[in-house]
Amino acid sequence: MEHLSAAQLAAWLADPSRPRPVLLDVREQWEFEICQLDGATLMPMQSIPGRIDDLDEDAEIVCICHHGARSLNVAAFLEHHGFGKISNLTGGMHAWAVQVDSAMSKY
């Protein structure tokens, strides 16, 4: 598992030479409605075991939550189930709002 800072993820998303990762947001619907990254897929943490087949094992997946703890657990779960290109957004959406997009709503 990789650990990405908000700045590292922003650089990745801005780099046209790199394939865009799957942005897997594992927060709850109400959190996702407050703020989200463009193109993120919402899949709340509790739904992951039942929806694991909806994810591509070979895709580069960046797990995202509010502060990085839930997404770290999901990233470890996915790795345990054979996903090999998993990253966790360290500091989560809060870090993104503070370090990358100061106009983003915080909660």
Rosetta blueprint (number, residue, H / E / L):
1 M L
2 E E
3 H E
4 L E
5 S L
6 A H
7 A H
8 Q H
9 L H
10 A H
11 A H
12 W H
13 L H
14 A H
15 D L
16 P L
17 S L
18 R L
19 P L
20 R L
21 P L
22 V E
23 L E
24 L E
25 D E
26 V L
27 R L
28 E L
29 Q H
30 W H
31 E H
32 F H
33 E H
34 I H
35 C L
36 Q L
37 L L
38 D L
39 G L
40 A L
41 T E
42 L E
43 M L
44 P L
45 M H
46 Q H
47 S H
48 I H
49 P H
50 G H
51 R H
52 I H
53 D H
54 D H
55 L L
56 D L
57 E L
58 D L
59 A L
60 E L
61 I E
62 V E
63 C E
64 I E
65 C L
66 H L
67 H L
68 G L
69 A H
70 R H
71 S H
72 L H
73 N H
74 V H
75 A H
76 A H
77 F H
78 L H
79 E H
80 H H
81 H L
82 G L
83 F L
84 G L
85 K L
86 I E
87 S E
88 N E
89 L E
90 T L
91 G L
92 G H
93 M H
94 H H
95 A H
96 W H
97 A H
98 V H
99 Q H
100 V L
101 D L
102 S L
103 A L
104 M L
105 S L
106 K L
107 Y L
